[in-house]
C-alpha cells in the first residue's frame, strides 16, 4: 500500500534541568552544579523510496529524547538524541499552524522540523563575588511542538494516464517488468506504480473518470501525481466506442485540476489494437484526427508497435542526458 498523505504531531525534546550542587571537598564548598542537556530535535530527510511514509501510518505522534539534567561536580547533562525522519523525495511538508510549506527535492536534503529545548544553567553559572553559594538554577525550556501535513507528489519522467482499462498497467509491465495488477475491471490500479526503463521512471497513474478533479472516483488523490511527471503518455483503448470523447474527457479533468497539466508534452496511443479490426483502428484514428489528435496504435503483443514506444522513451532519455 502506498501511503502518500499523512499528518504527524512532532514534539522535540525538553532541555534538561540545571543542578544546584556544591563541592564536597572540605574548605572548598563552591558551587559545582552542571547545566542541563539540550533536548533532541526532529529533522525530515529525503530518501529515494516512495514507500517511506508507510512507516508512519500507525505512528502519528513522535517525540524526541529529552536532555538529561545536570549534576554536581560540573557534570553537564547529556544532550537528547536527535530524530531523523526519512521521507520520500518529492514530499511537500506543511506546518499546519502557520501554513508554511517546504519540499524535499534531493536525497539527503534535511529540514529542521522542531527544535529541541535549551538546557537550564546549573548554580555554578550563578556564582559571583556577592553570591558565593548560589542556590538557584534554571529549568530547561520546552521543546518545540508542531503538526505537519506530508503530501507525496511522485516525480517521474513519464506519466501513463487514461480512463480505467486503457491498458496503462499492461504497458508499464511490458516496458519495465514492473508488477502492476492487470484485470478487466475499473480501478484495478488503486495506487501509482513505478517502473524503470533504462533510467527513465514511468508512473502508472490510476484511471481517471469524469469528475475526478472534483473528487469523484479516485479523484484528486492521484491527479496531483500527474503534476510532477514531465511527459504524458495518454492511453485510449481501441475498444472504446468513442475515442475522441475519451481523450477530451481526460484533458478536461487535467485542465480543471491544474491548467499547467495540459501544457506538458503528450504522446497519444490507441492501445489494445490487437483486439479490433484494421478497419476499426483506421476509423478511430480518423475520429481522433478530427479533434487534432495524432495517435499511434499499439499492442503489447506487437513487437514493432512496442519499438515505436521505446523509440520515444529513448528520445526522452537522450534529451535528459544532454541537459
Number of C-alpha atoms within 10 A of each C-alpha: 8 14 16 22 16 15 19 18 15 22 24 29 32 31 31 31 28 31 31 23 25 20 15 13 8 6 7 9 13 17 25 24 29 27 34 33 28 31 31 27 27 26 18 21 20 23 21 15 12 21 15 18 21 16 12 16 12 7 11 12 12 14 19 23 22 28 28 24 26 29 20 21 16 19 17 24 23 19 23 23 18 19 18 17 19 19 25 26 24 21 23 18 22 18 17 15 9 10 11 10 13 13 19 21 18 14 16 14 13 18 17 11 22 22 22 29 24 24 30 26 26 32 27 27 17 17 17 10 6 7 9 13 19 20 17 17 23 19 19 25 19 20 25 18 15 15 19 21 17 22 20 24 23 25 21 21 20 24 27 25 24 28 22 20 24 26 26 29 26 22 23 23 20 15 18 16 13 19 14 21 12 15 13 10 9 15 18 16 21 16 19 21 21 23 22 17 17 11 9 17 18 27 27 29 24 28 29 25 21 16 17 22 24 12 14 13 15 19 20 19 17 22 24 20 21 26 19 17 22 16 20 23 20 22 29 28 24 26 19 14 11 14 19 20 14 21 19 13 17 24 17 17 23 22 14 16 18 15 13 11 23 16 11 14 12 15 17 19 23 25 27 23 22 16 13 11 11 11 9 15 19 11 12 22 21 16 17 21 13 11 12 10 15 16 19 16 23 24 20 19 12 12 10 12 15 17 12 14 17 14 11 12 20 15 11 16 17 11 10 11 8 6 5
